[in-house]
Amino acid sequence: MTFSIVARCARTGQVGLAISSSSPAVAARCAHVRAGAGAVASQNITDPTLGPLVLDQLEAGLSAAAALAAVTEGRPHIDYRQLLVVDRAGQTAIHSGRQVLGVWGEARATDCAAGGNLLAAEQVPMAMVKAFATARGHLAERLLRALEAGLMAGGEAGPVHSAGLKVADRLSWPLVDLRIDWAEDPIGMLRQSWEIYAPQMAAYVQRAEDPTQAPSYGVPGDE
C-alpha cells in the first residue's frame, strides 16, 4: 500500500521524506518532519498520531532507535504499523509489525532508511537507498530520485495514486511540502511540482523572514 524513504542531508542538516501509495493523500497522514529533530514515515495501517510522538522523543534528544522504542513498546495494535525514522544525526530505525500487509521490505544505509508494504518486490526499499546514496543536489531532489527508483524497481503491487515530498530545514515550518493527492502518475507530477517550486524556494523563505528584502512576487499587478 505504501513505499517511502526518510533521510538526512549530512551537509545541511536538513531532514525529510518521500512517499507514495495507492491510497489517496498519503502524505497527509504518513509524512512527519521537524527541524532539529528528524523525519518519520508512519504507514501500513496508518496511525497518524505516531509520527508526532516519535518526533517529540527525537526533539527531546533520543536517538532514532530509542525514540522508536519509546513509542512502540507496549502500544496497542503496533503489529499493524510500519514506521521509518531518521534523527538529526542521521541515525535510522525501522519498525515493521507482524501484521504488515503483503510483500514488505526495509533497507537502511548512511543517513537514510526505506520501507514499504504490499510491494511488487521486496527489493524496492534497497533500490531506494541505493538511489539516494548516489544522487546529488538538494535533499528533496535526492529523496525524489529515491522514490522514482522505488517505482522503477516495481513499487507497489498495484498502481500508485498519491505521493508526497517533505523537507524540514531550520524553520518551524517545512521548507518543502509538496503533495499529489490523487492522480494516474503521482510521482511524475511530484517531479514536475518540485521542478516548479525549487527555483522559488529560497524566495519564499526570505519573504517570511524579511519581506522588505524579498524579490518580487511574480504575479499580475506586482511591481
N, C-alpha and C positions, 0 to 999 in steps of 0.2 A: 504493500500500500504506500510505502514511502522510502526514499533514499536521500541521504543527506551527508554533509561534511561540516564539521566545526574546526576552526583553525585560528592560530595567532600569527601575526607578522612579526618576526623577530627583530626586524629593523625599526618598525614604527611603534610596536606595542599594540597595534590595533587587533581586535578580536572580531570574529564574525562567523557566519554560516551561510550555506546554500542548501536548498531543499526542494524536492519535487514529489508529487503524489498524484494518484488517480482521483483522489478526493478533492473537492473544491476548497479554495482558500487555505491551503496547508500552512502557509507562513503565519496566518492569523492565530493559529493555535499552537504551533510547534516551534517557532523561532524566537529565541530569547537571547539578548545580548546586553551587556552592561560595561561601560568604560571602567577600566581599572579593576575589573573582576573577571570576566570571561564570557563564554558563549555556551549555550545549552540547546540541543535539539531534543524535544520531548515528543516521541512518536509511537507508532504501532496503534494500540487502542489508547488514544491520547488523553492524558490528564494535563490540561494547560497550567494547572497550579504548580506543577513540579518544577518547571523551568525557573520561575522567580524564587522558589525555595532554595534551589541549588545555587543560584546567583547570590542570594543572601549569605550563604555559607562561604562562597568564594570571596565575597566582599569583606567578610569577617577575617579572612586570612587563611582559610583552609585550602589545601591542595585540591586538585580535581578529584583524586581518589577519595580523600577524606570527606569532601563536600558531598559527593555522590553517596557514600556510605551513610552519612548523617541523615540524608533524606530518604534513602531506600530501605534501610534496615527496619524491619517490623512494620512497614507501611502496608495497609490493606491493598490488595489487588496488584501489588507491584510486579507479579509474574506476567501481567498483561502489558507492561510498559517496556519501551526501549528508550534509553537516554544516552546521549553523547555529550561529553563535557570537555572543554579546554579552559585552562585557567590563565591568569596573566603572565605566568612564567612559561607557558607553552606545554605544561604537563596535561595529559589527557586521561580520561577514564570512560568506560562504556558499561552500561547495564543492559543486557538483553534477557528478559524474563523467559520462563519456561513456556509461556503461552504466546510468545511472539509468532505471528502468523506466517504460514507458508515457508518458502525458501528464504532464509535470512542469513546475514553475514555481517561481519565487522572487521575493521582493519585500522591500525594505528601506525603513524610514522612521526618524524620530528615535527612538532608544532601542530599536528592535525590528527583527527580521528573521523572515520566514516563508518556508516552503518545503514542497513536497510532491512525491510521485510516485504514479503510477497514479491521477491525479486525474480527476475528471469534467470539469473545465475548467481551463485554465491560469491563469485569473484568480482562483482560490481564494486563493493567497497574498496578492494585493493586497487582496482583501476583508478578510482577516485584519488586515493592518497598518492599514487604514483604520478598522476597528472598534476596534483597540487605541488609536489616536490620539484617538478621540472618546469612549472610555469613561472613566468616573471611578471613584474609590474605590481600594480596596486593589489592589496589583499582581495578586494572584490573581484578583480579580474582573475586572480588565481583560483578563487572559490568557484567562479563561474566556469572556468576551464575544467575543474574537477567534476562539476555537475554534468557538463557536456560529455566528459569521458565516461561517467557512470551510465549515461543514456546510450552511448556508443557500445558499451560493454553489455548491454541488454536491458538496463534499467529495471522497471517493474515488469511483472509477468504480463500485464495489460497496458493499455495506453495511459500516459500521464496527462493530467488536465490543469494542474496548478503548479506554481513554482515561486520561490522567493529568495531574495538575496539581502542580507542584513549585516552591517558592519558598525561597530562602535569604535570611536576614537577617544578623544579626551573630554568630550562633551557629555552632558546628561541625556542628550537625545542622539539617536543613531545618525551617523554620518551618511550611511546608505541604508535605505529601507524601501526596496522595490518588490512589488508583488504582481503576479499574474494569477488571478483567482479562478478563471475558467477559460480554457482555450484548447484548440486542437494541437498547438505547438507551443506550450507554455515556456519551455526552455529557450526556444528560438526567440520568442517575444521578450523574454527576460534579457537575453543578449542585446536585443535592439534597444530596450529601455535603458540598460546600463550604458550603451554607447551614446545615447542622447544625454543622459544625466552626467556622465563622468566629466565632460568639459566644463560643466556649470557647477560642479560640486563645491569647489573652494569658494565660489562667489556666494553660495547660499550660507556658508559658514560666516563669511565676512559680513553679510547683511544682518545676521543675527548678533554678531559681536560689536560691529561698528558701522551702522548704515551710512554714516557721513562719509565713509571712505569706500563704500561699496560701488561696484560697477553698475552701469545702467541695467534696468530690468529686462530690456529686450522685448517689451510688449507695446502694442499700439498706444500712442499718446505719451510714452515715456521720452523725455528729452534730456 
